[in-house]
Amino acid sequence: MFLFNGREAHSRSFVKAVSWRVLGSIDTFLLSLLFTRNVGAAGAIATTEVLTKMFLYYFHERVWAGISWGLSGDTGQTAEAPKASNT
């Protein structure tokens, strides 16, 4: 699969993903603190955000896994399961 044969090592990709998530959570915490002026509320929002965004990302990826648009050999239609053979 082309996603796994890049220039980067898997460990580098994983560390980049974690650092991006940490940066995003810090941003959410700071914005929440700015709007609420409450450290507890900001922490609760940032913690909840981590969990909900992981779920939403997974759901988003699964939906896109079923869409063939933009892939090599694209016919512009969604992917279909292969038909069973009667042999």
HTML snippet that shows the backbone in 3Dmol.js (N, CA, C, O; Angstrom):
<script src="https://3Dmol.org/build/3Dmol-min.js"></script>
<div id="view" style="width:600px;height:400px;position:relative"></div>
<script>
const pdb = `
ATOM      1  N   MET A   1       0.845  -1.177   0.000  1.00  0.00           N
ATOM      2  CA  MET A   1       0.000   0.000   0.000  1.00  0.00           C
ATOM      3  C   MET A   1       0.890   1.238   0.000  1.00  0.00           C
ATOM      4  O   MET A   1       1.863   1.303   0.751  1.00  0.00           O
ATOM      5  N   PHE A   2       0.566   2.209  -0.827  1.00  0.00           N
ATOM      6  CA  PHE A   2       1.420   3.372  -1.017  1.00  0.00           C
ATOM      7  C   PHE A   2       1.585   4.215   0.246  1.00  0.00           C
ATOM      8  O   PHE A   2       2.595   4.907   0.376  1.00  0.00           O
ATOM      9  N   LEU A   3       0.643   4.187   1.171  1.00  0.00           N
ATOM     10  CA  LEU A   3       0.759   4.990   2.389  1.00  0.00           C
ATOM     11  C   LEU A   3       1.874   4.512   3.310  1.00  0.00           C
ATOM     12  O   LEU A   3       2.383   5.281   4.126  1.00  0.00           O
ATOM     13  N   PHE A   4       2.249   3.263   3.183  1.00  0.00           N
ATOM     14  CA  PHE A   4       3.232   2.704   4.091  1.00  0.00           C
ATOM     15  C   PHE A   4       4.624   2.584   3.477  1.00  0.00           C
ATOM     16  O   PHE A   4       5.541   2.083   4.127  1.00  0.00           O
ATOM     17  N   ASN A   5       4.795   3.034   2.243  1.00  0.00           N
ATOM     18  CA  ASN A   5       6.089   2.959   1.571  1.00  0.00           C
ATOM     19  C   ASN A   5       6.620   4.356   1.266  1.00  0.00           C
ATOM     20  O   ASN A   5       6.867   4.690   0.107  1.00  0.00           O
ATOM     21  N   GLY A   6       6.791   5.153   2.283  1.00  0.00           N
ATOM     22  CA  GLY A   6       7.272   6.511   2.078  1.00  0.00           C
ATOM     23  C   GLY A   6       8.721   6.652   2.498  1.00  0.00           C
ATOM     24  O   GLY A   6       9.402   5.677   2.816  1.00  0.00           O
ATOM     25  N   ARG A   7       9.171   7.904   2.488  1.00  0.00           N
ATOM     26  CA  ARG A   7      10.531   8.216   2.908  1.00  0.00           C
ATOM     27  C   ARG A   7      10.697   8.122   4.413  1.00  0.00           C
ATOM     28  O   ARG A   7      11.792   7.838   4.898  1.00  0.00           O
ATOM     29  N   GLU A   8       9.627   8.357   5.158  1.00  0.00           N
ATOM     30  CA  GLU A   8       9.686   8.403   6.617  1.00  0.00           C
ATOM     31  C   GLU A   8       9.562   7.029   7.235  1.00  0.00           C
ATOM     32  O   GLU A   8       8.868   6.154   6.719  1.00  0.00           O
ATOM     33  N   ALA A   9      10.256   6.856   8.362  1.00  0.00           N
ATOM     34  CA  ALA A   9      10.079   5.645   9.165  1.00  0.00           C
ATOM     35  C   ALA A   9       8.722   5.742   9.866  1.00  0.00           C
ATOM     36  O   ALA A   9       8.226   6.840  10.121  1.00  0.00           O
ATOM     37  N   HIS A  10       8.128   4.595  10.174  1.00  0.00           N
ATOM     38  CA  HIS A  10       6.844   4.578  10.876  1.00  0.00           C
ATOM     39  C   HIS A  10       6.951   5.298  12.213  1.00  0.00           C
ATOM     40  O   HIS A  10       6.025   6.003  12.616  1.00  0.00           O
ATOM     41  N   SER A  11       8.082   5.124  12.904  1.00  0.00           N
ATOM     42  CA  SER A  11       8.256   5.779  14.200  1.00  0.00           C
ATOM     43  C   SER A  11       8.216   7.298  14.056  1.00  0.00           C
ATOM     44  O   SER A  11       7.669   7.978  14.923  1.00  0.00           O
ATOM     45  N   ARG A  12       8.779   7.839  12.989  1.00  0.00           N
ATOM     46  CA  ARG A  12       8.738   9.288  12.756  1.00  0.00           C
ATOM     47  C   ARG A  12       7.307   9.747  12.516  1.00  0.00           C
ATOM     48  O   ARG A  12       6.882  10.763  13.066  1.00  0.00           O
ATOM     49  N   SER A  13       6.562   9.007  11.700  1.00  0.00           N
ATOM     50  CA  SER A  13       5.166   9.358  11.436  1.00  0.00           C
ATOM     51  C   SER A  13       4.343   9.325  12.716  1.00  0.00           C
ATOM     52  O   SER A  13       3.499  10.194  12.936  1.00  0.00           O
ATOM     53  N   PHE A  14       4.583   8.327  13.561  1.00  0.00           N
ATOM     54  CA  PHE A  14       3.848   8.214  14.816  1.00  0.00           C
ATOM     55  C   PHE A  14       4.158   9.384  15.747  1.00  0.00           C
ATOM     56  O   PHE A  14       3.246   9.961  16.340  1.00  0.00           O
ATOM     57  N   VAL A  15       5.438   9.739  15.882  1.00  0.00           N
ATOM     58  CA  VAL A  15       5.828  10.854  16.746  1.00  0.00           C
ATOM     59  C   VAL A  15       5.244  12.159  16.217  1.00  0.00           C
ATOM     60  O   VAL A  15       4.813  13.005  17.000  1.00  0.00           O
ATOM     61  N   LYS A  16       5.226  12.329  14.904  1.00  0.00           N
ATOM     62  CA  LYS A  16       4.618  13.531  14.318  1.00  0.00           C
ATOM     63  C   LYS A  16       3.123  13.592  14.634  1.00  0.00           C
ATOM     64  O   LYS A  16       2.603  14.658  14.963  1.00  0.00           O
ATOM     65  N   ALA A  17       2.432  12.452  14.537  1.00  0.00           N
ATOM     66  CA  ALA A  17       0.999  12.413  14.840  1.00  0.00           C
ATOM     67  C   ALA A  17       0.742  12.767  16.303  1.00  0.00           C
ATOM     68  O   ALA A  17      -0.176  13.528  16.605  1.00  0.00           O
ATOM     69  N   VAL A  18       1.541  12.223  17.200  1.00  0.00           N
ATOM     70  CA  VAL A  18       1.376  12.509  18.628  1.00  0.00           C
ATOM     71  C   VAL A  18       1.680  13.977  18.912  1.00  0.00           C
ATOM     72  O   VAL A  18       0.942  14.630  19.649  1.00  0.00           O
ATOM     73  N   SER A  19       2.764  14.503  18.330  1.00  0.00           N
ATOM     74  CA  SER A  19       3.117  15.902  18.590  1.00  0.00           C
ATOM     75  C   SER A  19       2.035  16.839  18.039  1.00  0.00           C
ATOM     76  O   SER A  19       1.744  17.868  18.650  1.00  0.00           O
ATOM     77  N   TRP A  20       1.441  16.498  16.902  1.00  0.00           N
ATOM     78  CA  TRP A  20       0.358  17.305  16.347  1.00  0.00           C
ATOM     79  C   TRP A  20      -0.860  17.281  17.269  1.00  0.00           C
ATOM     80  O   TRP A  20      -1.488  18.314  17.499  1.00  0.00           O
ATOM     81  N   ARG A  21      -1.193  16.100  17.796  1.00  0.00           N
ATOM     82  CA  ARG A  21      -2.336  15.973  18.712  1.00  0.00           C
ATOM     83  C   ARG A  21      -2.087  16.772  19.989  1.00  0.00           C
ATOM     84  O   ARG A  21      -2.996  17.438  20.485  1.00  0.00           O
ATOM     85  N   VAL A  22      -0.864  16.716  20.530  1.00  0.00           N
ATOM     86  CA  VAL A  22      -0.516  17.484  21.736  1.00  0.00           C
ATOM     87  C   VAL A  22      -0.648  18.975  21.452  1.00  0.00           C
ATOM     88  O   VAL A  22      -1.230  19.713  22.247  1.00  0.00           O
ATOM     89  N   LEU A  23      -0.111  19.415  20.327  1.00  0.00           N
ATOM     90  CA  LEU A  23      -0.201  20.826  19.957  1.00  0.00           C
ATOM     91  C   LEU A  23      -1.666  21.269  19.819  1.00  0.00           C
ATOM     92  O   LEU A  23      -2.041  22.340  20.294  1.00  0.00           O
ATOM     93  N   GLY A  24      -2.471  20.453  19.179  1.00  0.00           N
ATOM     94  CA  GLY A  24      -3.890  20.760  19.027  1.00  0.00           C
ATOM     95  C   GLY A  24      -4.611  20.825  20.365  1.00  0.00           C
ATOM     96  O   GLY A  24      -5.476  21.679  20.561  1.00  0.00           O
ATOM     97  N   SER A  25      -4.265  19.934  21.285  1.00  0.00           N
ATOM     98  CA  SER A  25      -4.899  19.930  22.600  1.00  0.00           C
ATOM     99  C   SER A  25      -4.476  21.137  23.427  1.00  0.00           C
ATOM    100  O   SER A  25      -5.284  21.694  24.169  1.00  0.00           O
ATOM    101  N   ILE A  26      -3.219  21.543  23.306  1.00  0.00           N
ATOM    102  CA  ILE A  26      -2.764  22.761  23.989  1.00  0.00           C
ATOM    103  C   ILE A  26      -3.526  23.966  23.451  1.00  0.00           C
ATOM    104  O   ILE A  26      -3.951  24.829  24.219  1.00  0.00           O
ATOM    105  N   ASP A  27      -3.695  24.026  22.151  1.00  0.00           N
ATOM    106  CA  ASP A  27      -4.466  25.115  21.533  1.00  0.00           C
ATOM    107  C   ASP A  27      -5.883  25.142  22.072  1.00  0.00           C
ATOM    108  O   ASP A  27      -6.392  26.201  22.439  1.00  0.00           O
ATOM    109  N   THR A  28      -6.524  23.978  22.122  1.00  0.00           N
ATOM    110  CA  THR A  28      -7.891  23.900  22.636  1.00  0.00           C
ATOM    111  C   THR A  28      -7.942  24.336  24.097  1.00  0.00           C
ATOM    112  O   THR A  28      -8.849  25.065  24.498  1.00  0.00           O
ATOM    113  N   PHE A  29      -6.966  23.889  24.896  1.00  0.00           N
ATOM    114  CA  PHE A  29      -6.934  24.274  26.302  1.00  0.00           C
ATOM    115  C   PHE A  29      -6.800  25.789  26.450  1.00  0.00           C
ATOM    116  O   PHE A  29      -7.527  26.404  27.230  1.00  0.00           O
ATOM    117  N   LEU A  30      -5.875  26.388  25.708  1.00  0.00           N
ATOM    118  CA  LEU A  30      -5.653  27.830  25.819  1.00  0.00           C
ATOM    119  C   LEU A  30      -6.866  28.636  25.353  1.00  0.00           C
ATOM    120  O   LEU A  30      -7.241  29.623  25.986  1.00  0.00           O
ATOM    121  N   LEU A  31      -7.471  28.216  24.254  1.00  0.00           N
ATOM    122  CA  LEU A  31      -8.680  28.906  23.792  1.00  0.00           C
ATOM    123  C   LEU A  31      -9.822  28.758  24.792  1.00  0.00           C
ATOM    124  O   LEU A  31     -10.556  29.711  25.054  1.00  0.00           O
ATOM    125  N   SER A  32      -9.965  27.564  25.345  1.00  0.00           N
ATOM    126  CA  SER A  32     -11.007  27.334  26.347  1.00  0.00           C
ATOM    127  C   SER A  32     -10.751  28.181  27.585  1.00  0.00           C
ATOM    128  O   SER A  32     -11.687  28.735  28.162  1.00  0.00           O
ATOM    129  N   LEU A  33      -9.501  28.284  27.996  1.00  0.00           N
ATOM    130  CA  LEU A  33      -9.143  29.112  29.142  1.00  0.00           C
ATOM    131  C   LEU A  33      -9.439  30.584  28.856  1.00  0.00           C
ATOM    132  O   LEU A  33      -9.944  31.303  29.718  1.00  0.00           O
ATOM    133  N   LEU A  34      -9.125  31.014  27.660  1.00  0.00           N
ATOM    134  CA  LEU A  34      -9.387  32.393  27.269  1.00  0.00           C
ATOM    135  C   LEU A  34     -10.879  32.725  27.355  1.00  0.00           C
ATOM    136  O   LEU A  34     -11.259  33.788  27.846  1.00  0.00           O
ATOM    137  N   PHE A  35     -11.716  31.808  26.872  1.00  0.00           N
ATOM    138  CA  PHE A  35     -13.153  32.064  26.851  1.00  0.00           C
ATOM    139  C   PHE A  35     -13.836  31.844  28.199  1.00  0.00           C
ATOM    140  O   PHE A  35     -14.777  32.561  28.540  1.00  0.00           O
ATOM    141  N   THR A  36     -13.367  30.855  28.970  1.00  0.00           N
ATOM    142  CA  THR A  36     -14.048  30.535  30.233  1.00  0.00           C
ATOM    143  C   THR A  36     -13.383  31.161  31.446  1.00  0.00           C
ATOM    144  O   THR A  36     -14.034  31.378  32.468  1.00  0.00           O
ATOM    145  N   ARG A  37     -12.084  31.453  31.345  1.00  0.00           N
ATOM    146  CA  ARG A  37     -11.301  31.956  32.478  1.00  0.00           C
ATOM    147  C   ARG A  37     -11.351  30.989  33.663  1.00  0.00           C
ATOM    148  O   ARG A  37     -11.299  31.395  34.824  1.00  0.00           O
ATOM    149  N   ASN A  38     -11.455  29.695  33.333  1.00  0.00           N
ATOM    150  CA  ASN A  38     -11.559  28.663  34.357  1.00  0.00           C
ATOM    151  C   ASN A  38     -10.668  27.492  33.939  1.00  0.00           C
ATOM    152  O   ASN A  38     -10.921  26.836  32.929  1.00  0.00           O
ATOM    153  N   VAL A  39      -9.608  27.236  34.743  1.00  0.00           N
ATOM    154  CA  VAL A  39      -8.648  26.176  34.401  1.00  0.00           C
ATOM    155  C   VAL A  39      -9.320  24.810  34.377  1.00  0.00           C
ATOM    156  O   VAL A  39      -9.037  23.998  33.497  1.00  0.00           O
ATOM    157  N   GLY A  40     -10.204  24.550  35.333  1.00  0.00           N
ATOM    158  CA  GLY A  40     -10.898  23.250  35.382  1.00  0.00           C
ATOM    159  C   GLY A  40     -11.757  23.014  34.152  1.00  0.00           C
ATOM    160  O   GLY A  40     -11.745  21.931  33.566  1.00  0.00           O
ATOM    161  N   ALA A  41     -12.500  24.037  33.771  1.00  0.00           N
ATOM    162  CA  ALA A  41     -13.346  23.915  32.580  1.00  0.00           C
ATOM    163  C   ALA A  41     -12.495  23.745  31.327  1.00  0.00           C
ATOM    164  O   ALA A  41     -12.806  22.928  30.460  1.00  0.00           O
ATOM    165  N   ALA A  42     -11.426  24.520  31.240  1.00  0.00           N
ATOM    166  CA  ALA A  42     -10.540  24.416  30.073  1.00  0.00           C
ATOM    167  C   ALA A  42      -9.918  23.022  29.984  1.00  0.00           C
ATOM    168  O   ALA A  42      -9.805  22.455  28.898  1.00  0.00           O
ATOM    169  N   GLY A  43      -9.516  22.476  31.128  1.00  0.00           N
ATOM    170  CA  GLY A  43      -8.955  21.114  31.150  1.00  0.00           C
ATOM    171  C   GLY A  43      -9.974  20.069  30.740  1.00  0.00           C
ATOM    172  O   GLY A  43      -9.652  19.132  30.010  1.00  0.00           O
ATOM    173  N   ALA A  44     -11.206  20.230  31.209  1.00  0.00           N
ATOM    174  CA  ALA A  44     -12.274  19.286  30.853  1.00  0.00           C
ATOM    175  C   ALA A  44     -12.570  19.350  29.356  1.00  0.00           C
ATOM    176  O   ALA A  44     -12.763  18.321  28.709  1.00  0.00           O
ATOM    177  N   ILE A  45     -12.604  20.552  28.817  1.00  0.00           N
ATOM    178  CA  ILE A  45     -12.852  20.714  27.381  1.00  0.00           C
ATOM    179  C   ILE A  45     -11.724  20.085  26.569  1.00  0.00           C
ATOM    180  O   ILE A  45     -11.985  19.366  25.604  1.00  0.00           O
ATOM    181  N   ALA A  46     -10.476  20.346  26.948  1.00  0.00           N
ATOM    182  CA  ALA A  46      -9.327  19.806  26.214  1.00  0.00           C
ATOM    183  C   ALA A  46      -9.287  18.281  26.290  1.00  0.00           C
ATOM    184  O   ALA A  46      -8.976  17.618  25.301  1.00  0.00           O
ATOM    185  N   THR A  47      -9.600  17.721  27.462  1.00  0.00           N
ATOM    186  CA  THR A  47      -9.605  16.259  27.623  1.00  0.00           C
ATOM    187  C   THR A  47     -10.704  15.629  26.772  1.00  0.00           C
ATOM    188  O   THR A  47     -10.477  14.637  26.080  1.00  0.00           O
ATOM    189  N   THR A  48     -11.886  16.214  26.831  1.00  0.00           N
ATOM    190  CA  THR A  48     -13.007  15.700  26.039  1.00  0.00           C
ATOM    191  C   THR A  48     -12.697  15.800  24.553  1.00  0.00           C
ATOM    192  O   THR A  48     -13.026  14.902  23.779  1.00  0.00           O
ATOM    193  N   GLU A  49     -12.065  16.892  24.164  1.00  0.00           N
ATOM    194  CA  GLU A  49     -11.714  17.120  22.765  1.00  0.00           C
ATOM    195  C   GLU A  49     -10.786  16.034  22.232  1.00  0.00           C
ATOM    196  O   GLU A  49     -10.939  15.593  21.093  1.00  0.00           O
ATOM    197  N   VAL A  50      -9.831  15.603  23.041  1.00  0.00           N
ATOM    198  CA  VAL A  50      -8.913  14.535  22.612  1.00  0.00           C
ATOM    199  C   VAL A  50      -9.710  13.275  22.286  1.00  0.00           C
ATOM    200  O   VAL A  50      -9.503  12.656  21.242  1.00  0.00           O
ATOM    201  N   LEU A  51     -10.608  12.904  23.167  1.00  0.00           N
ATOM    202  CA  LEU A  51     -11.380  11.675  22.968  1.00  0.00           C
ATOM    203  C   LEU A  51     -12.335  11.782  21.790  1.00  0.00           C
ATOM    204  O   LEU A  51     -12.404  10.872  20.963  1.00  0.00           O
ATOM    205  N   THR A  52     -13.069  12.877  21.706  1.00  0.00           N
ATOM    206  CA  THR A  52     -14.041  13.004  20.616  1.00  0.00           C
ATOM    207  C   THR A  52     -13.356  13.108  19.263  1.00  0.00           C
ATOM    208  O   THR A  52     -13.855  12.560  18.280  1.00  0.00           O
ATOM    209  N   LYS A  53     -12.232  13.793  19.190  1.00  0.00           N
ATOM    210  CA  LYS A  53     -11.552  13.934  17.900  1.00  0.00           C
ATOM    211  C   LYS A  53     -10.935  12.625  17.427  1.00  0.00           C
ATOM    212  O   LYS A  53     -10.862  12.378  16.223  1.00  0.00           O
ATOM    213  N   MET A  54     -10.487  11.779  18.359  1.00  0.00           N
ATOM    214  CA  MET A  54      -9.985  10.462  17.945  1.00  0.00           C
ATOM    215  C   MET A  54     -11.117   9.641  17.347  1.00  0.00           C
ATOM    216  O   MET A  54     -10.932   8.988  16.320  1.00  0.00           O
ATOM    217  N   PHE A  55     -12.292   9.664  17.981  1.00  0.00           N
ATOM    218  CA  PHE A  55     -13.440   8.935  17.460  1.00  0.00           C
ATOM    219  C   PHE A  55     -13.869   9.494  16.101  1.00  0.00           C
ATOM    220  O   PHE A  55     -14.094   8.737  15.157  1.00  0.00           O
ATOM    221  N   LEU A  56     -13.979  10.800  16.009  1.00  0.00           N
ATOM    222  CA  LEU A  56     -14.396  11.421  14.753  1.00  0.00           C
ATOM    223  C   LEU A  56     -13.404  11.149  13.629  1.00  0.00           C
ATOM    224  O   LEU A  56     -13.808  10.925  12.488  1.00  0.00           O
ATOM    225  N   TYR A  57     -12.114  11.166  13.940  1.00  0.00           N
ATOM    226  CA  TYR A  57     -11.100  10.885  12.924  1.00  0.00           C
ATOM    227  C   TYR A  57     -11.243   9.458  12.414  1.00  0.00           C
ATOM    228  O   TYR A  57     -11.186   9.221  11.207  1.00  0.00           O
ATOM    229  N   TYR A  58     -11.427   8.503  13.326  1.00  0.00           N
ATOM    230  CA  TYR A  58     -11.593   7.105  12.936  1.00  0.00           C
ATOM    231  C   TYR A  58     -12.823   6.958  12.032  1.00  0.00           C
ATOM    232  O   TYR A  58     -12.747   6.324  10.980  1.00  0.00           O
ATOM    233  N   PHE A  59     -13.949   7.540  12.438  1.00  0.00           N
ATOM    234  CA  PHE A  59     -15.177   7.478  11.649  1.00  0.00           C
ATOM    235  C   PHE A  59     -14.963   8.114  10.268  1.00  0.00           C
ATOM    236  O   PHE A  59     -15.394   7.565   9.254  1.00  0.00           O
ATOM    237  N   HIS A  60     -14.309   9.250  10.238  1.00  0.00           N
ATOM    238  CA  HIS A  60     -14.005   9.958   8.990  1.00  0.00           C
ATOM    239  C   HIS A  60     -13.181   9.074   8.058  1.00  0.00           C
ATOM    240  O   HIS A  60     -13.483   8.981   6.868  1.00  0.00           O
ATOM    241  N   GLU A  61     -12.150   8.429   8.583  1.00  0.00           N
ATOM    242  CA  GLU A  61     -11.301   7.548   7.775  1.00  0.00           C
ATOM    243  C   GLU A  61     -12.079   6.359   7.237  1.00  0.00           C
ATOM    244  O   GLU A  61     -11.882   5.964   6.088  1.00  0.00           O
ATOM    245  N   ARG A  62     -12.969   5.777   8.055  1.00  0.00           N
ATOM    246  CA  ARG A  62     -13.743   4.614   7.608  1.00  0.00           C
ATOM    247  C   ARG A  62     -14.708   5.006   6.490  1.00  0.00           C
ATOM    248  O   ARG A  62     -14.912   4.243   5.545  1.00  0.00           O
ATOM    249  N   VAL A  63     -15.297   6.188   6.597  1.00  0.00           N
ATOM    250  CA  VAL A  63     -16.185   6.660   5.522  1.00  0.00           C
ATOM    251  C   VAL A  63     -15.383   6.826   4.240  1.00  0.00           C
ATOM    252  O   VAL A  63     -15.807   6.364   3.180  1.00  0.00           O
ATOM    253  N   TRP A  64     -14.218   7.486   4.325  1.00  0.00           N
ATOM    254  CA  TRP A  64     -13.407   7.708   3.132  1.00  0.00           C
ATOM    255  C   TRP A  64     -12.848   6.404   2.563  1.00  0.00           C
ATOM    256  O   TRP A  64     -12.545   6.336   1.372  1.00  0.00           O
ATOM    257  N   ALA A  65     -12.705   5.375   3.388  1.00  0.00           N
ATOM    258  CA  ALA A  65     -12.226   4.082   2.888  1.00  0.00           C
ATOM    259  C   ALA A  65     -13.206   3.480   1.881  1.00  0.00           C
ATOM    260  O   ALA A  65     -12.809   2.682   1.032  1.00  0.00           O
ATOM    261  N   GLY A  66     -14.467   3.855   1.971  1.00  0.00           N
ATOM    262  CA  GLY A  66     -15.478   3.336   1.052  1.00  0.00           C
ATOM    263  C   GLY A  66     -15.707   4.198  -0.179  1.00  0.00           C
ATOM    264  O   GLY A  66     -16.586   3.901  -0.988  1.00  0.00           O
ATOM    265  N   ILE A  67     -14.931   5.258  -0.330  1.00  0.00           N
ATOM    266  CA  ILE A  67     -15.089   6.170  -1.467  1.00  0.00           C
ATOM    267  C   ILE A  67     -13.889   6.021  -2.391  1.00  0.00           C
ATOM    268  O   ILE A  67     -12.749   6.199  -1.964  1.00  0.00           O
ATOM    269  N   SER A  68     -14.140   5.698  -3.650  1.00  0.00           N
ATOM    270  CA  SER A  68     -13.027   5.466  -4.573  1.00  0.00           C
ATOM    271  C   SER A  68     -12.588   6.729  -5.309  1.00  0.00           C
ATOM    272  O   SER A  68     -11.556   6.721  -5.979  1.00  0.00           O
ATOM    273  N   TRP A  69     -13.355   7.812  -5.194  1.00  0.00           N
ATOM    274  CA  TRP A  69     -13.030   9.053  -5.889  1.00  0.00           C
ATOM    275  C   TRP A  69     -11.621   9.512  -5.542  1.00  0.00           C
ATOM    276  O   TRP A  69     -11.256   9.585  -4.369  1.00  0.00           O
ATOM    277  N   GLY A  70     -10.829   9.823  -6.570  1.00  0.00           N
ATOM    278  CA  GLY A  70      -9.485  10.352  -6.376  1.00  0.00           C
ATOM    279  C   GLY A  70      -8.406   9.307  -6.242  1.00  0.00           C
ATOM    280  O   GLY A  70      -7.235   9.657  -6.097  1.00  0.00           O
ATOM    281  N   LEU A  71      -8.755   8.041  -6.286  1.00  0.00           N
ATOM    282  CA  LEU A  71      -7.762   6.973  -6.207  1.00  0.00           C
ATOM    283  C   LEU A  71      -7.271   6.636  -7.605  1.00  0.00           C
ATOM    284  O   LEU A  71      -7.950   6.939  -8.586  1.00  0.00           O
ATOM    285  N   SER A  72      -6.118   6.021  -7.711  1.00  0.00           N
ATOM    286  CA  SER A  72      -5.614   5.590  -9.018  1.00  0.00           C
ATOM    287  C   SER A  72      -6.602   4.619  -9.641  1.00  0.00           C
ATOM    288  O   SER A  72      -7.120   3.731  -8.965  1.00  0.00           O
ATOM    289  N   GLY A  73      -6.860   4.787 -10.918  1.00  0.00           N
ATOM    290  CA  GLY A  73      -7.824   3.934 -11.606  1.00  0.00           C
ATOM    291  C   GLY A  73      -9.258   4.294 -11.265  1.00  0.00           C
ATOM    292  O   GLY A  73     -10.161   3.473 -11.429  1.00  0.00           O
ATOM    293  N   ASP A  74      -9.474   5.506 -10.794  1.00  0.00           N
ATOM    294  CA  ASP A  74     -10.796   5.983 -10.380  1.00  0.00           C
ATOM    295  C   ASP A  74     -11.751   6.010 -11.566  1.00  0.00           C
ATOM    296  O   ASP A  74     -11.423   6.512 -12.641  1.00  0.00           O
ATOM    297  N   THR A  75     -12.939   5.458 -11.342  1.00  0.00           N
ATOM    298  CA  THR A  75     -13.984   5.516 -12.359  1.00  0.00           C
ATOM    299  C   THR A  75     -15.047   6.526 -11.970  1.00  0.00           C
ATOM    300  O   THR A  75     -16.021   6.722 -12.698  1.00  0.00           O
ATOM    301  N   GLY A  76     -14.860   7.179 -10.801  1.00  0.00           N
ATOM    302  CA  GLY A  76     -15.823   8.156 -10.338  1.00  0.00           C
ATOM    303  C   GLY A  76     -16.969   7.550  -9.563  1.00  0.00           C
ATOM    304  O   GLY A  76     -17.900   8.257  -9.179  1.00  0.00           O
ATOM    305  N   GLN A  77     -16.919   6.238  -9.323  1.00  0.00           N
ATOM    306  CA  GLN A  77     -17.983   5.566  -8.580  1.00  0.00           C
ATOM    307  C   GLN A  77     -17.426   5.084  -7.248  1.00  0.00           C
ATOM    308  O   GLN A  77     -16.212   4.977  -7.076  1.00  0.00           O
ATOM    309  N   THR A  78     -18.324   4.792  -6.302  1.00  0.00           N
ATOM    310  CA  THR A  78     -17.877   4.237  -5.027  1.00  0.00           C
ATOM    311  C   THR A  78     -17.470   2.790  -5.224  1.00  0.00           C
ATOM    312  O   THR A  78     -17.895   2.129  -6.171  1.00  0.00           O
ATOM    313  N   ALA A  79     -16.633   2.311  -4.306  1.00  0.00           N
ATOM    314  CA  ALA A  79     -16.137   0.949  -4.401  1.00  0.00           C
ATOM    315  C   ALA A  79     -17.286  -0.042  -4.204  1.00  0.00           C
ATOM    316  O   ALA A  79     -18.160   0.173  -3.365  1.00  0.00           O
ATOM    317  N   GLU A  80     -17.279  -1.118  -4.975  1.00  0.00           N
ATOM    318  CA  GLU A  80     -18.284  -2.162  -4.843  1.00  0.00           C
ATOM    319  C   GLU A  80     -17.579  -3.459  -4.486  1.00  0.00           C
ATOM    320  O   GLU A  80     -16.428  -3.676  -4.862  1.00  0.00           O
ATOM    321  N   ALA A  81     -18.284  -4.325  -3.753  1.00  0.00           N
ATOM    322  CA  ALA A  81     -17.741  -5.626  -3.409  1.00  0.00           C
ATOM    323  C   ALA A  81     -17.700  -6.480  -4.677  1.00  0.00           C
ATOM    324  O   ALA A  81     -18.579  -6.368  -5.532  1.00  0.00           O
ATOM    325  N   PRO A  82     -16.670  -7.340  -4.799  1.00  0.00           N
ATOM    326  CA  PRO A  82     -16.610  -8.210  -5.972  1.00  0.00           C
ATOM    327  C   PRO A  82     -17.788  -9.187  -5.990  1.00  0.00           C
ATOM    328  O   PRO A  82     -18.232  -9.644  -4.937  1.00  0.00           O
ATOM    329  N   LYS A  83     -18.290  -9.506  -7.179  1.00  0.00           N
ATOM    330  CA  LYS A  83     -19.416 -10.426  -7.310  1.00  0.00           C
ATOM    331  C   LYS A  83     -18.929 -11.861  -7.136  1.00  0.00           C
ATOM    332  O   LYS A  83     -17.835 -12.220  -7.572  1.00  0.00           O
ATOM    333  N   ALA A  84     -19.763 -12.670  -6.492  1.00  0.00           N
ATOM    334  CA  ALA A  84     -19.419 -14.069  -6.240  1.00  0.00           C
ATOM    335  C   ALA A  84     -19.438 -14.862  -7.551  1.00  0.00           C
ATOM    336  O   ALA A  84     -20.266 -14.622  -8.430  1.00  0.00           O
ATOM    337  N   SER A  85     -18.526 -15.789  -7.654  1.00  0.00           N
ATOM    338  CA  SER A  85     -18.455 -16.638  -8.842  1.00  0.00           C
ATOM    339  C   SER A  85     -19.237 -17.924  -8.595  1.00  0.00           C
ATOM    340  O   SER A  85     -19.220 -18.448  -7.481  1.00  0.00           O
ATOM    341  N   ASN A  86     -19.920 -18.441  -9.614  1.00  0.00           N
ATOM    342  CA  ASN A  86     -20.698 -19.673  -9.481  1.00  0.00           C
ATOM    343  C   ASN A  86     -19.936 -20.883  -9.967  1.00  0.00           C
ATOM    344  O   ASN A  86     -20.559 -21.864 -10.374  1.00  0.00           O
ATOM    345  N   THR A  87     -18.619 -20.858  -9.944  1.00  0.00           N
ATOM    346  CA  THR A  87     -17.855 -22.010 -10.438  1.00  0.00           C
ATOM    347  C   THR A  87     -17.502 -22.949  -9.349  1.00  0.00           C
ATOM    348  O   THR A  87     -16.860 -23.969  -9.598  1.00  0.00           O
TER     349      THR A  87
END
`;
const viewer = $3Dmol.createViewer("view");
viewer.addModel(pdb, "pdb");
viewer.setStyle({}, {cartoon: {color: "spectrum"}});
viewer.zoomTo();
viewer.render();
</script>
